[in-house]
Amino acid sequence: MSVKSCEKLEKSTVALTVEVSAADFEAAVEKAYRKQRGSIRMPGFRPGKAPRKMIENMYGAGIFYEEAVNEALPNAYAAAIEEAELQVVGYPEVELLSVGKEGFSFKATVAVYPEVTLGQYKGVEAPKAEVVVSAEDVENRLKSMADSNSRMVSVDDRAVRQGDLANIDFEGFLNGEPFDGGKSDNFDLEIGSGQFVPGFEDQVVGMSISEEKDINITFPEDYHADLAGKDVVFHVKVNAIKVKEIPELDDEFAKDVSEFDTIDELKKDVEQKLTEERENAAKRAFEDAVITKVADNMTADIPDAMIEEQAKRFVENFKMQIQSQGIPVDQYMKMTNMSDEKLLEDAKIPALGQVKVDLAVTAIIKAEGIEATDEDVEAEYAKMAEQYGMSVEDVRKYLDDGVVKEQVCRNKAIDLVTAAAVAVKPEEVKAEEPAAEEEPKAEKPKRTRKKKAEPKVEETADAE
């Protein structure tokens, strides 16, 4: 194998022209013959016993070329990448240029890791919100705690009202025929939640226990294709009515939900926790804003393949989140009239932002000569072990030292630029900078640090 040329193209893409020698190709042809001879029929020979020369004479010299090229090309491509010292991104587009007894040649066009020129990364200005916790904030958190500790109480002396939890049986009919997904028994429906098609919950209001009735509904025009704009009838039966009983915010409540004896002590604790939460959130937001500005200040000809790969990761993560909530992905896609193509397209804008951040952080690590010591790695393992409630030994079973070292270096780089940044009031930045673009629907890079390498039983944490 030899690399005849390595041409740089736009968008950090290169075109490699590679030649595979006659000897290497002959070895690949022999492998192809041994692999395929069992399926080739020759008069006078048992299957798999016909000599290669006789097969080639009957079917042509090139009968094994396609399989031979498929056999030799991957190794030749890998060797060419190593010889040219390229850091490739994604898979190449391959064009076969010539093939014969003298060998074969091909052209591989592939994206490579772009050259990054850092702009200002120390002393950048970014907004940082002032942390304030009001008495109303504390009261709202306490109400939320009370709501979480509420209980549902059955009522049987009145009809369904807004805010009730109605246990119902229902079945939907389109043109008098049941349709898929339109039937459920003992379904708990919170009236007023907007969980069902508009108009459904309103018509359940006023029904009594054991009452049955037909509800007429017109599905929205933007509903999934099978039912969009259609008139349907739901036959509904109310099985039970429950109301939420929320505890009073008093000393007894404090004793029930915390280690405190009085509501005043609980309020002070809630205020402290809210303050810590908001300070951490403000710190993360400041960190995000700083590294995003640093990424915007750099120059790099980013290949489309990097954005595409990151977008795919966002989409896969999004689908995993949907599944973790107990929603089948295909059902979600149908309900939201979403396609894989649209989901991937929506993810490309935030994917570009994440790629820029990753490139900037990597460039800072290189520029500053940042390294992860053995002590740094051990400390990171200990931190993750505490976070996930595991022993350090167990964490090591699922994580590679290289992943942890990369994470430590990234954290150091981000800490470096954040410590050197200048915090300004959010309104000051708004006066200087244009309005932000509308947030894309798909996931965006919310955190500047790489997500902690989470130990998993079934797979190793993503090293990227």
Order of alpha helices (4+ residues) and beta strands (2+ residues): beta-beta-alpha-alpha-alpha-beta-beta-beta-beta-alpha-beta-beta-beta-alpha-beta-beta-alpha-alpha-beta-alpha-alpha-alpha-alpha-alpha-alpha-beta-alpha
